[in-house]
Amino acid sequence: MAEHPTTLETSGRLHLHEFIREHRSRILEHWERAVRLLPGTRGLPYPRLGTHLPLLLDRMAGMMEALHQGAEHGALAETPELDALERLDLGYDLEEASGEYSALRTSILRLYAEHLERTAPGELAALLWELERFNGAFDELVAAAVARHARARERTFQVLERISQAALGTEDLDVFLPKLLRVILESTTVVDSVTLLLREGDLLRARASVGLEELVTSGFSIRLGEGFCGRIATERRPMALRSAATAPQVKAGVFRSQGTRGLYGVPLMQGEEVLGVAMMGSRTVFEFTQEDMLLFRAMVGRATVLILQAQLATRERQAREQTERALARLREQESRTTRLQEVTAALSQALTSTEVAHVVVEKAVRALGAAGGSLGLLSEDGRWFDLLETTGYLEEELREWKHFPSDTRVMFREAVRTGAPVFYESREAFLVEYPEWKGHPQVEDYDAFAALPLWVEGRALGAIGLSFYRRHPFPEDERAWMLVVAGQCAQALERGRLYDAELRARTAVQVALSRLDAIMETVPVGLGFWDTELRFVRLNERLARINGLPSHEHLGKKLREVLPDVASQVEPLLHRVLETGQPVMDVEISGETPALPGVRRHWLASYYPVHDEDGTTSGLGSVVVDISEQKRAEEHLRRTAEFRERFMSIVSHDLRNPLNAILLSAHALLRLEDLGERHVKGVRRIVTSAERMKRMISDLLDFARGRLGGGIPISPRELELGALCREVVDELEAGRPGREVVLEMEGDLRGEWDPDRLTQLLVNLGKNALDYSPEETRVHIVLHGEDGTVRLEVHNEGPPIPPERLASIFEPFRRFAEEEHPSSSSAGLGLGLYIVEQIVQAHGGTVAVRSTEQEGTTFTVRLPRRPVGQGGH
């Protein structure tokens, strides 16, 4: 190879490869201005206009430098091929691609010529040498780019032709989409799978796939913006992944199970709208070549057009079919409207339920297109169906169905129970639900059945049964229309029932008024009614006599005008009834009447609201009983009882003094040494009888205090109840030799109680237990300390107290020894348990009794540790 002139070595100018490197930006700017004049580049942004030119200029400079250093030629590698594919992707033909390269050659030479004019104007030989090698290198560049452009374009045309052929003959996406994807798969050797996801609102759903069919069968979908394909759709640009099987943005697990490496996705665009995403994957390579990606984009673009065409054709066909169906529905709707008008007109003329039922069966059933029909109404209690009218069936076939239970297995029951219509499009479908009807003439003569519920305001009236000669599909619009007809029939039936009810009510009102008049005049109490203004509207003669005025002088007048003396007591009660809607029962009223001025009378009255059918209060009623005689009798009894109790109190108090004198004298006699044995026995009987009398007088005194003094008084102080009980137990055993009293104690037994009263309580309960239990049995006394209280239980194993006696066992003067235990030796006034209860209440406690044959009898006393009763200090 000839050496270039050495003058270039020493000259101040730049060699071409140096010039290209130092002035790359100027070259690109000059080239862009020139290439913008070409028709195909107008309006393109710079990143798409010269994507590969910076790299191309760098490699060209390297190539020129290699030639300058004596190399035979420089390698441009894939740079011109990449640029050629980029141009093909933009839609350039060969002429347009060559024009850009010519513009680049011109820009470099012009700028380099200007540089030489400034730095080395006389070095022509060197310039020619540079130009010779530059043009050779550039021609090599253009040839490589044009050849690659031509090959890629030809391949693209062939694939697009195959895609168009695959889509011919069908508009069904599910049919030709797999064909399209298979053509795409076969067009690239390294591609193992091609998948198409179409947009459905905010989702991308797998619609077709070759190589990854599981995505379609599993119904895979993903939201826009999520995952790999969701980002492609949102950003509206192609994207590639090097290892899909491990990439976190890949959401479908099938890519991992298949071991997919390279994955490339392209959005399907219609203008600015995203229709879907197409993806190709490979299990052998991590990256696709530029030519494969370009070809895939071209194929996706053609597929997008075909998909749009198929969708448009499908929509056109659907619109045409929808229009035809709409016209058919319109004609059917016009027919139905006419039939509904005829039914409505006939129903409007029917008044009674019987007339309405006849119209329903004769008009409505025929209007619904049925060959047979029946109307069954539900009884008021919901237990029976009554078949009012039928058509299309023989009378003997329906004789047993005139009145049947509502839970019978028929269509009526199901329609009423669910409130929804029941449809059977064929006899076979009906017999699956009701096999027991097989062979019945009402079924065998027909091939389709329906039952329509009759509902009014959420309440079931019954149902209409329909039978059709031929199978019937019952489309939705017909079902809806049937329900409209059924609704009209239900309203008419309800109107008929109301009309029937009104007729019955008129008759019933007349009968009821007659009965009311008879009742009001025969009942032994006063009855009266007021309106909401508290004016008398009705009353019986007894109330008129109670009030002391004739009936006619009450009507239309207010209570204050008739009974001014009691109005202040009664009117607030009447207003309360009106305000609350609640009755006021058994109120005692007292006052004077116009018939007996100056004489105070007493009445027991009850006042209640009178409601209309809708629940509103339309007035007030009253029931009045004259209790003046009863009140006088009660007052006499009260005074008698009070006198008796005061008498007992005085007697019991005054008897204690002579009784104490007797006891003192008797004890003095017992201390005499010369008193004979016979006299000692007599004195001891005096002491025993006097002690017994003393206890009886003490009980009477306690009784009088309890009744007249507000309860038995107590004087509580700090006390340990266990010690007190031990003393009582010893006393009980000493008084009843041979009997055993068992004492059990547990817990804290300290508190504030009256020791004398608790001793009295324990003695009464203990003696009671000993008196009413067999001699050979034990009496158990249990003390148990609890939180805030002490529980005392006295148990014996005697015969149980009868249940009817338990309720009154603590009442005074109740002794059951003679009644229930004739063998008992006890004697007394029957005040022991009454006094026990009074002592417990004085301490703020409770006492109860439990008595059964198996467990015996147990009295349980609970005493608070600090007394809060009425007798506490």
C-alpha positions, 0 to 999 in steps of 0.5 A: 500500500502506498504511503500518503504524503508526509506533509500531512504528518507535519501540517497543522491541519487535522486528519479526517479521523481526528476531525470527525472525533473533535467535530462530531457535534458540528457534523451531527448538527449539519447533518440534521439540518440537511436531512430535515429537508428530506420528505420522510424525516419531517416531524420526527424527533431527534432521538428517532432521527439519528439514534445510531449516528454518534456510534457510527461516527466514532467507528468511522473515525476508528476505521479512518485511523486504521487506514491512516496507519496502514491497515487494508480496511476498517471494520464497521461491524453491525453499526450500519445494520443497526441503523438500517433496521432502525430506518426500516422500523421507521418505514423508510424505503431504500431510497430514503435510507440512502438519502440520509447516508448521502447527507451524512457524507456531504456534511462530513466533506463540507465541514472537513473542506472548510477545515482544510481551507483554514489549516492547509490550503495547499495540500491537495495530494493529502486531501485526495488521499483522505477523500479516496479512503473516506469514500471507499469506507463510506461506500462500504457503509452504505452497501452494508446498510442497504443490503441489510435494509433490503433483506430485513424488508423482504423478510418482513414483507413475507411474514406480513403476507403470511399473517394476512393469509392466516387471517383470511376467511374468518372474523372470529378472534379465537379462531385466527389469533392462534394462527397469527401467533404461530406464524410469528413463532415460526418466523423467528428461530429463537422464539419459543412462545408468543402470547397476546393479551387484550385489554378489558377495562383496567385489565390485560387478559391472556386471549391467545398463546402459542407455547404458553397455552396455560396462560389462556386456559388459566384465565391469567390477567393483570392490571394496567401498570402492574408487572411487565406487560402492565408497564408496557401498556401504561408506558406505551412502549416496547420493553425487554427482559434478559431473564424472565424466569427470575425477574420480579416484574414477571407475575405469571408463574408459567414463565418461571416453570418454562425457564423463559430467558429473553422476553420482549413485549410490544403494545398494540396501539390504535392511535393513543389507545392501548388495545393490548400487549404482545410478548415473545419469549425464548428459553435459549437466548437472553436477548433478541437481535435488533432484526427480531425485535423489528420484525416482531413489532412489524408483525404486531402492527399488522396483527393489530390492524387485523384484530381491529378489523375483526372486532369491527366486523364482530361489532357490526354483525352484533349490531345488526343482530341486535337491531333485528332482535330489537325490532322483534322485541318491539313487535312483541312488546306492542302485542304484549302492551295490547294484551295487557291493556285488555287485561287491565280494562277487564280487571278494572270492571271487576269488583269482588274477589270472585269477579277478579278471579274469573277475569284472571283466568279467562283473560290474563291466562290467555294473554300470557299465551298459556293453554291452561291455567289456575288461580290459587289464593292463600288463606289468611293463616297461610295454611291452605290454598283455595283454587278459585278458578281454572281453565284448560283442565277437566273438572273431575281432575281438579275435584280434590284440589279445590282446597289443599294444604299450603305445604303440598308439593306443587308449584304454588307452594314454591312460588309463594315461599320464595316470592319468585316465579317458577319456570319449567321449560319442559315436562322433563324438567318439571318431573325432575322436581315433581316426579310424583306427578308423572302420568297425571293428566294435568301434566301429561297433556302439556310440555311447559309449566310456570307459576307466578306469585301474587304479591302485594306490599310484600305479602303473598296472596297466592299464585297463578299456575300456567301450562303450555302445549309446547316447550317454552324457553321463557326468555328474560323479557317474557318473564318480566312481562309475565310478572307485570301481568301478575302484578296487575292481577295481584293488585286487582285481587287485593282490591277485590278482597278489600271490597269484600272486607268492606262489605263484611265490615259494614255488616260486622259494624252494625252487628258489633254496635248492636252487641256493644250496646247490649254489653254496655247495658248489661255489664256490672261496671261503668263504661265510657268513651271520650274523643281526643278533646276529652268529650263524652261520646258514649257511656252506659247507664251504670256510669251515668248513675255513678256520675249522678247525671242522665246519659244525655247530659254527658254527651258532647261535654268535657269531664270538667263540665260533668264532674268538676270535683274529680276532674283534677284527678282524672284529666292528667291520667287521660292526657297521659294515656293520649301522650304515651298510648299506654293504658292506666290501670286500677287507679283509685279516684275519690270525690263528690257527684252532683247527685250526692253533694257532700258525700264522698265516694270512691271509684276504681278506674282504668283508662285505655286508648282506643285505636283505629285500624291504622294504629292512630289513637282516636279516643279514650275508654274507661272502666269504672267501678264504685268501691265506696262500700268496700272502702268503708269496709276496709277502713272498719277492718283496719281500725279493728286490726289496729285496736287488736294489735294495740290491745295485745301490746298493752296487755303483753306489756302490763302482764309482765309486772305481775308475772315477774312478781310470781317468778320472784315469789316462786324462786324465793319459795324454792330457796326455803329449806323447810319446804316439803318435796310435794310443795317444791314440785308445785312451785317448780311447775309455777316457775315453768309455767310462768317462764313459758308465759313470760316467753309468750308475752315477750313474743307478743310484745315483739309482734306488737313492736313489729306491727306498730313500731316499725320493726323490732329495735336492735342494739348492735355491737362488735360480736364474734358469732361463733361464740354466741352460737356455742352458748345457744347450742349448749342451751338447746342440748341442755333443754332437750336431753338426748338430742344432739345439735351439731355446730359447723363454723368456717371463715370470718364470723365477726361483725356488728349485731345485737347479741340478745336478738341473735340469741333469740333468733338462734333459739327460735330456729333451733327449737323449731328444728328440734320440735319438728324432727324425729328424736333420733336425728341430729340438728345441724347449725352451720356458720359460714363467713362470706364477703360482707355477710355471714351465712347461718343455716339450721337444718333438720331431717323432719318431714317436709313442709308442704309447698302451699305452706312455704309462702306463709311460713313467716306470717304471725300466728301460724303454727303447723305442729297440730296441722302437719305434725300432730305428734309434736310436743311444742306449744306457743303462739306461732310467732317464732318464725315471724320474730326471726324474720323481723330480727333478720330484717332489722339487721338488713339481712334475708331469711329463706326456707327450703324443704324437700323429702330428700334433703329435709328442711333448711332455714338460711339466714344471711346477715350483713356484717354491718346492719342496715335494717330499719331497727339499726342505730 
